[in-house]
Amino acid sequence: MKKHIQWLAQEIDLWVREGVVTQAQAQAIRSRYPNAEEAHAWGRIAFAVAGAVLIGLGVILLFAYNWEKIPKYSKLAIIFLSLIAAHVAALYDRRPAIRETLHVLGTMLFGAGIWLIAQIYHMNEHYPTGILVWSMGALTLAWAIPSLAQALIAALLLVLWNGFETFNFHNENYIAPLLIFLGILPLAHVLKSRVLSYGGLAAFLFMFFTVHSRFSLLLPAFLCVAAALIAAALILQRTGRTPELASACFFYGNILYFIILFILTFESGHGSFSYFFRDGAHLLQGAAYLVVTFGLWIAALWPFHDLRQRIDDGFRVDYLAIPVALILYALQGFSIVALPRFVVWTVYNLIILFSAVMLMLQGFRTVNLRVAIMGAVLLSTLAFTRYSDLFHSMLARAAVFLLVGAMMIGIGVFFNRAHKTQKEGAR
């Protein structure tokens, strides 16, 4: 890490303790000055992994060329000795890049050994299990070292295992996302790695998607996941211990939440909720999702008495609409109240309209162009999808387009003036 960035990181922690800045403001400052050390380390790791993978493939092909002519016990000796040699050599080498390369080579040889031993003894086993064992070896080593490269390899292997189980054998694999959640994401916290945070969370969401591949299960499940990610990000942001993981949760949570909320603004989009929870298994599953999600939101908003102060410090007001969307989901999904479709459709439209307006207002108040643009894009998307049919009520549609266009121009003028004011103040 460069000295000035290290100094700034120490000062930011001091400012937070003294109350000079909030956790949200501290995170915003940190994001403007990323840690250069991780970028260089990631470059070294990438070359190490690529080199180790190529060497591992070369060794495997070399043995495979004469594999049938080698006696059984010689094959076993080659497999185990090469595996042990790679890891022992890594333990005695003090150069980080070389040590990482040798450990990755050992992991490649471990995977090759699984398939070669199965071939030697003619094991007709469920082949995705071999990938699972391989991933567990990489994940164990990732925690033991600890190692970013091993963690990424383990995540990739878990994705492959989940893919084979789901698409080739049509098994609902609930264990795979759980392994990512319990094995990869906590390691991202330990390593404080942005790459592993984003990559591990992407792997978790992909696996969660494959488990809920039915459309009637997909929307409600991902609405809960999106809300849970945002709540978890707020909790992590308040603690300030894992800004990388908090950033990843905010990123994926916001994208998922607004995509699903936008789908639900269409009358045909929320129809799947009406038949989501009909059998006992789905009823229990949906209830578990809701309990966990609401629990996270209570923790994120607690204590409630200082919520006004947190809003003044930068808490996004549009997030307060998320529990409302969840309550509506619960009422509809569990058939607690028989709500007309028009009412449900209208409420979801009002929620997304509220979110767009609050984002723009907060962008103006905090002079944050990114937040204001998010709100403007959200409002524009809603307006264009609701008023794009020019064959009916053209006057109303023209008024909406003119209003949204004027708001866009207003945003540009406001931030242009704010930028000039900042430049004049700097002088």
C-alpha positions in Angstrom: 0.0 0.0 0.0 1.3 3.5 -0.8 2.2 5.5 2.2 -0.3 8.3 1.6 -3.1 5.8 1.2 -2.1 4.0 4.4 -2.0 7.3 6.2 -5.4 8.2 4.9 -6.9 4.8 6.0 -5.6 5.4 9.5 -6.9 8.9 9.6 -10.4 7.8 8.4 -10.6 5.2 11.2 -9.7 8.0 13.7 -12.3 10.4 12.2 -15.0 7.7 12.6 -14.1 7.1 16.2 -14.1 10.8 17.0 -17.4 11.4 15.2 -16.0 13.7 12.5 -17.5 11.5 9.7 -20.0 8.7 9.6 -19.4 5.2 8.5 -21.2 5.9 5.2 -19.0 8.9 4.6 -15.9 7.0 5.6 -16.8 4.2 3.1 -17.3 6.8 0.4 -13.8 8.3 1.1 -12.2 4.8 1.0 -13.8 4.0 -2.3 -12.2 7.0 -3.9 -8.7 5.9 -2.9 -8.6 2.1 -3.4 -5.8 0.0 -2.0 -3.1 -0.3 -4.7 -1.5 -3.3 -3.0 -4.4 -5.6 -3.6 -4.4 -4.7 -7.4 -0.7 -5.6 -7.6 -1.2 -8.7 -5.6 -4.1 -9.8 -7.8 -1.9 -9.3 -10.9 0.8 -11.6 -9.4 -1.8 -14.2 -8.4 -3.4 -14.2 -11.8 -0.1 -15.0 -13.5 0.7 -17.6 -10.8 -2.7 -19.3 -11.2 -2.4 -19.3 -15.0 1.1 -20.7 -14.9 0.2 -23.4 -12.4 -2.8 -24.4 -14.4 -0.8 -24.8 -17.6 2.0 -26.7 -15.8 -0.6 -28.9 -14.2 -2.2 -29.7 -17.5 1.2 -30.4 -19.1 2.1 -32.8 -16.3 -1.3 -34.6 -16.6 -1.0 -34.9 -20.4 2.6 -36.2 -20.0 1.5 -39.0 -17.7 -1.6 -39.7 -19.7 0.6 -40.3 -22.8 2.1 -43.5 -21.3 -0.5 -44.0 -18.5 -1.6 -47.5 -19.7 1.9 -48.8 -19.6 2.7 -47.7 -16.0 2.0 -50.3 -13.3 -0.9 -49.6 -10.9 1.3 -48.9 -7.8 3.7 -46.7 -9.8 0.7 -44.7 -10.9 -0.4 -44.2 -7.2 3.2 -43.3 -6.3 3.3 -40.7 -9.0 0.0 -39.1 -8.0 0.8 -38.9 -4.3 4.4 -37.9 -4.6 3.8 -35.2 -7.1 1.0 -33.8 -4.9 3.1 -33.9 -1.7 6.2 -32.4 -3.5 4.2 -29.4 -4.8 2.9 -28.4 -1.4 6.1 -29.2 0.5 8.1 -27.1 -2.0 5.6 -24.3 -1.4 6.1 -24.4 2.4 9.8 -23.9 2.0 9.7 -21.1 -0.6 9.6 -17.6 0.9 8.6 -15.8 -2.3 4.9 -15.2 -2.2 4.2 -15.5 -6.0 6.2 -18.8 -6.2 4.6 -20.2 -3.1 1.2 -19.4 -4.4 2.0 -21.0 -7.8 3.2 -24.2 -6.1 0.1 -24.4 -3.9 -2.2 -23.9 -7.0 -0.2 -26.6 -8.8 -0.8 -28.9 -5.9 -4.5 -28.2 -6.1 -4.5 -29.0 -9.8 -2.6 -32.3 -9.1 -5.1 -33.1 -6.3 -8.0 -32.7 -8.8 -6.1 -34.8 -11.4 -5.4 -37.4 -8.8 -9.1 -37.8 -8.0 -10.0 -38.7 -11.6 -6.8 -40.8 -12.2 -7.5 -42.9 -9.1 -11.1 -43.4 -10.2 -9.8 -44.6 -13.5 -7.2 -47.0 -12.0 -9.8 -48.7 -9.9 -12.6 -48.4 -12.5 -14.9 -46.5 -10.1 -18.3 -45.9 -11.7 -19.2 -43.1 -9.2 -21.5 -40.1 -9.5 -18.9 -37.8 -11.2 -20.0 -34.4 -9.8 -18.9 -35.8 -6.4 -15.3 -35.7 -7.6 -15.6 -32.0 -8.3 -17.1 -31.5 -4.8 -14.2 -33.3 -3.2 -11.8 -31.2 -5.3 -13.5 -28.0 -4.3 -13.4 -29.0 -0.6 -9.6 -29.5 -0.9 -9.1 -26.1 -2.4 -11.4 -24.5 0.1 -9.6 -26.2 3.0 -6.3 -24.9 1.7 -7.7 -21.4 1.1 -8.5 -21.2 4.9 -5.3 -22.8 6.0 -2.9 -20.5 4.1 -5.1 -18.3 3.7 -5.2 -17.8 -0.1 -7.2 -15.7 -2.5 -6.3 -17.9 -5.4 -7.4 -21.1 -3.7 -10.7 -19.4 -2.6 -11.4 -18.4 -6.2 -10.6 -22.0 -7.5 -12.9 -23.4 -4.8 -15.7 -21.0 -5.8 -15.3 -21.9 -9.5 -15.3 -25.7 -8.7 -18.5 -25.3 -6.5 -20.2 -23.5 -9.4 -19.2 -26.3 -11.7 -20.4 -28.9 -9.2 -23.7 -27.1 -8.8 -24.1 -26.8 -12.6 -23.6 -30.5 -13.2 -26.0 -31.5 -10.4 -28.7 -29.1 -11.5 -28.5 -29.2 -15.3 -27.2 -32.8 -16.0 -28.9 -34.6 -13.1 -31.8 -32.2 -12.3 -31.1 -32.2 -8.6 -32.1 -29.2 -6.4 -28.8 -28.5 -4.9 -29.3 -26.3 -1.8 -25.9 -27.3 -0.4 -23.9 -25.4 -3.0 -25.0 -21.9 -2.2 -24.8 -22.7 1.5 -21.1 -23.7 1.0 -20.4 -20.4 -0.7 -22.2 -18.5 2.0 -20.4 -20.3 4.9 -17.0 -21.0 3.2 -16.2 -18.3 0.7 -17.9 -15.1 1.9 -16.4 -15.3 5.4 -13.0 -15.8 3.8 -13.6 -12.6 1.8 -14.1 -10.8 5.1 -10.8 -12.3 6.5 -8.8 -11.4 3.4 -10.6 -8.1 2.9 -10.7 -8.8 -0.8 -12.9 -6.9 -3.1 -12.3 -9.5 -5.9 -13.4 -12.4 -3.7 -16.4 -10.5 -2.3 -17.8 -9.7 -5.7 -16.9 -13.1 -7.2 -18.1 -15.1 -4.2 -21.4 -13.2 -4.0 -21.9 -13.7 -7.8 -21.4 -17.4 -7.4 -23.9 -17.5 -4.5 -26.5 -15.7 -6.6 -26.0 -17.9 -9.6 -26.4 -21.0 -7.5 -29.5 -19.5 -5.8 -30.9 -18.8 -9.3 -30.5 -22.5 -10.4 -32.3 -23.7 -7.2 -35.3 -21.4 -7.9 -35.4 -21.9 -11.7 -39.2 -22.1 -11.7 -40.6 -18.6 -12.5 -43.1 -18.8 -9.7 -40.3 -19.4 -7.2 -37.8 -17.0 -8.8 -39.4 -13.6 -8.2 -40.3 -14.0 -4.5 -37.1 -15.7 -3.6 -34.9 -13.1 -5.3 -37.0 -10.2 -3.8 -36.1 -11.6 -0.4 -32.5 -12.1 -1.3 -32.2 -8.6 -2.7 -33.7 -7.1 0.4 -31.5 -9.3 2.6 -28.4 -8.2 0.7 -29.2 -4.5 1.2 -29.9 -5.0 4.9 -26.7 -7.0 5.3 -24.8 -4.2 3.5 -26.2 -1.6 5.9 -25.2 -3.7 8.9 -21.7 -4.2 7.5 -21.4 -0.5 6.6 -22.3 0.5 10.2 -19.6 -1.7 11.7 -17.1 -0.6 9.1 -15.2 -3.9 9.3 -15.8 -5.3 5.8 -16.2 -2.4 3.3 -15.4 -4.7 0.4 -18.2 -7.2 1.2 -20.6 -4.3 2.1 -19.9 -2.8 -1.4 -20.6 -6.1 -3.1 -23.9 -6.6 -1.2 -25.0 -3.0 -2.1 -24.1 -3.6 -5.7 -25.9 -6.9 -6.3 -28.7 -6.1 -3.9 -29.7 -2.8 -5.6 -29.5 -4.3 -9.1 -31.7 -7.3 -8.1 -34.1 -5.2 -6.1 -34.9 -2.7 -8.8 -35.1 -5.3 -11.6 -37.6 -7.4 -9.6 -39.5 -4.3 -8.4 -39.7 -3.1 -12.0 -41.1 -6.5 -13.1 -43.7 -6.3 -10.4 -44.9 -2.9 -11.7 -46.5 -4.8 -14.6 -49.8 -6.5 -13.9 -48.5 -9.7 -15.5 -45.3 -9.6 -13.5 -46.8 -10.1 -10.0 -49.3 -12.7 -11.0 -46.9 -15.5 -10.1 -47.2 -14.5 -6.4 -50.8 -15.6 -6.3 -49.8 -19.3 -6.6 -46.3 -19.3 -5.1 -47.1 -20.8 -1.7 -49.5 -23.7 -2.2 -47.8 -26.8 -0.9 -46.2 -27.3 2.5 -42.6 -27.3 1.3 -42.9 -24.0 -0.4 -44.9 -22.5 2.5 -42.1 -23.3 4.9 -39.4 -22.1 2.5 -41.1 -18.8 1.9 -41.7 -18.3 5.6 -38.0 -18.9 6.3 -36.9 -16.4 3.7 -39.3 -13.8 5.2 -38.2 -14.4 8.8 -34.5 -14.1 7.9 -35.0 -11.0 5.7 -37.2 -9.2 8.3 -34.7 -10.1 11.0 -31.9 -8.5 9.0 -33.9 -5.4 8.4 -34.8 -5.0 12.1 -31.0 -5.3 12.8 -30.2 -2.8 10.0 -32.7 -0.1 11.2 -32.1 -0.6 15.0 -32.1 1.5 17.0 -35.1 3.2 15.4 -34.9 6.4 17.4 -31.7 7.6 15.6 -33.1 6.9 12.1 -33.7 10.6 11.5 -30.0 11.4 12.3 -28.9 8.5 10.0 -31.0 9.9 7.2 -29.3 13.3 7.7 -25.9 11.5 7.6 -26.7 9.9 4.2 -29.0 6.9 4.8 -31.0 6.4 1.6 -34.6 7.1 2.3 -35.7 4.9 -0.6 -34.6 1.9 1.4 -37.5 2.4 3.8 -39.8 1.2 1.0 -38.2 -2.2 0.9 -40.0 -3.5 4.1 -43.3 -2.3 2.5 -42.6 -4.4 -0.6 -41.8 -7.4 1.6 -45.0 -7.0 3.6 -47.0 -6.8 0.4 -45.2 -9.9 -0.8 -46.2 -11.7 2.4 -49.8 -10.7 2.2 -50.0 -11.8 -1.4 -47.8 -14.9 -1.3 -49.4 -16.4 1.8 -53.0 -15.3 0.8 -53.4 -13.6 4.1 -55.5 -10.8 2.5 -57.3 -11.2 -0.8 -55.9 -8.0 -2.5 -57.2 -7.1 -6.0 -54.6 -7.3 -8.7 -55.0 -3.6 -9.5 -54.3 -2.6 -5.9 -51.1 -4.7 -5.8 -50.0 -3.4 -9.2 -50.6 0.2 -8.1 -48.7 -0.2 -4.8 -45.6 -1.6 -6.6 -45.7 1.3 -9.0 -46.0 3.8 -6.2 -43.0 2.1 -4.4 -40.8 2.4 -7.5 -42.0 6.0 -8.0 -41.2 6.8 -4.4 -37.7 5.3 -4.7 -36.9 7.3 -7.8 -38.0 10.6 -6.3 -36.2 10.0 -3.0 -33.0 9.1 -4.9 -33.1 12.3 -6.9 -33.9 14.4 -3.8 -31.0 12.8 -1.9 -28.7 13.4 -4.8 -29.6 17.1 -4.8 -29.3 17.4 -1.0 -25.9 15.7 -0.8 -24.7 16.9 -4.2 -24.2 13.3 -5.3 -24.5 13.0 -9.1 -24.4 9.2 -9.1 -27.4 8.9 -6.7 -29.4 11.6 -8.6 -28.7 9.8 -12.0 -29.9 6.5 -10.4 -33.2 8.2 -9.5 -33.6 9.9 -12.9 -32.9 6.7 -14.8 -35.4 4.8 -12.6 -38.1 7.5 -13.2 -37.4 7.7 -16.9 -37.6 3.9 -17.3 -40.9 3.8 -15.4 -42.3 6.7 -17.5 -41.3 5.3 -20.8 -42.7 1.8 -20.1 -46.0 3.2 -18.8 -46.5 5.9 -21.4 -44.9 4.6 -24.6 -48.2 3.9 -26.4 -48.8 7.0 -28.5 -52.2 5.9 -29.9 -54.1 6.6 -26.7 -54.0 9.7 -24.5 -51.2 11.4 -26.4 -51.7 14.6 -24.4 -51.0 12.7 -21.1 -48.0 11.0 -22.6 -46.6 14.2 -24.0 -46.9 15.8 -20.6 -45.0 13.0 -18.9 -42.2 13.1 -21.5 -42.0 16.9 -21.1 -41.9 16.6 -17.3 -39.2 13.9 -17.3 -37.1 15.8 -19.9 -37.3 19.0 -17.8 -36.2 17.1 -14.8 -33.2 15.8 -16.7 -32.2 19.3 -17.8 -32.7 20.5 -14.2 -30.4 17.8 -12.9 -27.7 18.8 -15.4 -28.0 22.5 -14.6 -28.0 21.9 -10.8 -24.8 19.8 -10.8 -23.1 22.1 -13.3 -23.6 25.0 -10.9 -22.6 22.9 -7.9 -19.4 21.9 -9.7 -18.6 25.6 -10.5 -19.3 26.5 -6.9 -16.9 23.8 -5.7 -14.2 25.0 -8.1 -14.6 28.6 -7.0 -14.4 27.6 -3.3 -11.2 25.6 -4.0 -9.6 28.7 -5.3 
